[in-house]
Amino acid sequence: SKIEPKMSLRIINYCINIIYEWSKGEKIKKEMRYPIVVPIVIYTGKESWKKQQDFEEIQAENYQYDDYKIRPKYNLIDINKITNQRLLKEKSLFGYVMMLEKSKCEDKSK
């Protein structure tokens, strides 16, 4: 419901934790492949989200070390840009939950 200036950093931490927890249950194999984590941030606040969604963009510029940059991105769903009609049309649990979140934020602004 509010803009998080360090969201890119938090996303990196969440992704690493998810992969680490997953790896605890796996036996180490020669051909082990780690899962792909698709980060999604659902934003319900009123202000426009203007923070970078790409961690690479907020790292120091140094072309000598460009190959070593961390490059995760996250997908942003700004719930205020989705109409209630569209959420209802989806007929999914996600759509209904997003409508509830949206209505909670609308109630707070009154």
N, C-alpha and C positions, 0 to 999 in steps of 0.2 A: 504493500500500500504506500510505500515511500521509496524514493530513489536511493539506491545503495551505491555510493561512490566506489567501493572496493568489490563490486560484484564480480568482475573478471577474476580477481584473486580468489574470491570465495569459490567460484566455479572450478578453478584448477584444483583446489583442495577437495571439493566434493568428488570430482572425477577420480582423483588419486585414491580417495577413501573407498569409493565404490569398487574400483579395480582391485585394490588391496583386499577388501573383504571377499570379493569373488575368488581371488587367488588362494585364500586360506583353505577353501574346500577342494582345490585342485591338486592333484599330484604333479610334481615337476616332470614335464615330458620334454623330450628333445625338440619336438615340433610345437610346443605350447604357443597358443595365440591368445592374446588378451582381448577381452570384449571391447566393443566400441561403445562409448558413452555419448549420448546426444543430449547436451545440456539445454534445458528450456527454463526460462524465467517467465513467470506469469505475473504481470504487473497490473495492479488495480488502482493505483494512485491517480490523482487528478492532473499533476504536472506532466509535461511532455518529457519522456525519457530521452535524455541527450547524452548519456554516458556511452563510451565506446563499448561495443560488444565483442571486440577482438583484442585480446590481451597483447598481441604483437604491436598494436598501435600505441600502446602506452609504455612500452619498454624503451630503454635508452637507445639512441641511434648510434650504432657502431658497425659499419659495413664489414669490418674485419671479422666480426663475430656473428654475422647475420645467420649463418647456418645453425647457430646454437640458441636462437630465440625460441621461446615457448609460444606455440601458435594456436591455442584453443580459442574457439568462438562459442558464443551461446545464442540460442534463438530466443527472441523476445516476443511474448504475446502480450500486447497492450489491450486488456479486456475492454477498456473504454472505447476502443476503435471498432469493436464488434457489436452489432446491434442485437437486441434481445430476440428479434425475429430470427436472425441467423442462428443464434445459439439454440433456440427452440427447434428450428428446422433440422438441426443435427440429430436430434432424438438420441442423444448419448448421455451417459453419466457425466462425462466431461463437460458437455454443454450445460447441463442442469447445475452442476457444481459451480461453473463459472458465472451463471446467472445469480446464484446465491451470493457469491463473492462480490459481484458487481452491485447487488442490492445492499449489501452491508456497507459498502463504501458510499453509496448514495445516501443512506440513512445518516451516516456520520457528518456529511456535509450540510445537513439541514439544521 
